[in-house]
Amino acid sequence: MIIHNYYLNPLTDFGFKRIFGSEENKTLLLDFLNTFLESTLGHITEVTFLSPEVLGEEPDEKKSIFDLYCVTQDGDHVIIEMQRARQSFFSSRAVAYSARVISKSVRRGNRRYQLARVVSFNILDYDSPDFRNSDDYFHTVWLKDDLNEIFSDKMCLCFLELSKFAAQTRPDVAVDKRRLWAYFLKHLPEMQPDEEGFTKGVFKSLMETCRMEKLNDMEKKDYEKSVLEYEDVQDAIAYARKTALAEGKAEGQAEAILDIAAKMLASGMDAATISSLTGLTEEEILQIQL
């Protein structure tokens, strides 16, 4: 990863939350959501941040922790997840997270089932195997019937594949704002202050928000930690691929991921963070310590 003297990496946990997760920068989040979701939710004028931790219905039920969770002025719920490493069950997790939020919206005694509409927006820093047959980098998934008609609009899953987008044409020759946003997220650390196509409007504000010189000493330390975690993920991916190719079987990749998880544990990372980065369950991670 290139760490530029000018800009932080928006794909790190720190960078992602600095751009999208604060009241101060809410206009940036609104522009991002409207760029990708206006055709789904209508124009969003306001969002309220909610707790990213959603508990299960039963005491022993696993809780859900989102990267970002908010509700629009119309009562639509939006979950935003940044996924940096491939997980074989990620699409199922997106469904489970959405279903939990929908379930929480049903009030006791409500026989009309007036459900909240939930959009799960997933930013993927890898090519998803679920869309291997598509050249598009943005996908919208609905619950449909056998005539391809929407059966229910209460759940919508969106997937933005940044790595697939990265191989496509630079956005300075395009007019599609989605392409500008995707390019920004994928390439900001490599960009210059006078980058063509990013010197006006919301992108000018984004560039200012992400300037390294705007970080105080504490924020710089938090960002450096976030960068190390991001690089650990990238190293895990590269090592897993190399080992799997060398072994010629799935066991090689599994062993590689366990090895990386052990190194993350040794560096002091908590089990929940390692789970989100590697795809291992917290129980599997804790077994490594035994």
Buried (B, 14 or more C-beta within 10 A) or exposed (E): EEBBEBBBBBBBBBBBBBBBBEEEBBEBBBBBBBBBBEEBBEEBEEBEBBEBEBEEEEEEEEEBBBBBBBBBEEEBBBBBBBBBBBBEEBBEBBBEBBBBBBBBBEEEEEEEEEBBBBBBBBBBBBBBEBBEEEEEBBBBBBEEEEEEEEEEEBBBBBBBBBBBBBEBEEBEEBEEBBBBBBBBBBBBBBBEEEBEBBEEEBBEBBBEBBEBEEBEEEBEEBBBBBBEBBBBBBEBBEBBBEBBEEBEEEEBBBBBBBBBBBBBBEEEBEBEBBBBBBBBEBEBBBEBEE
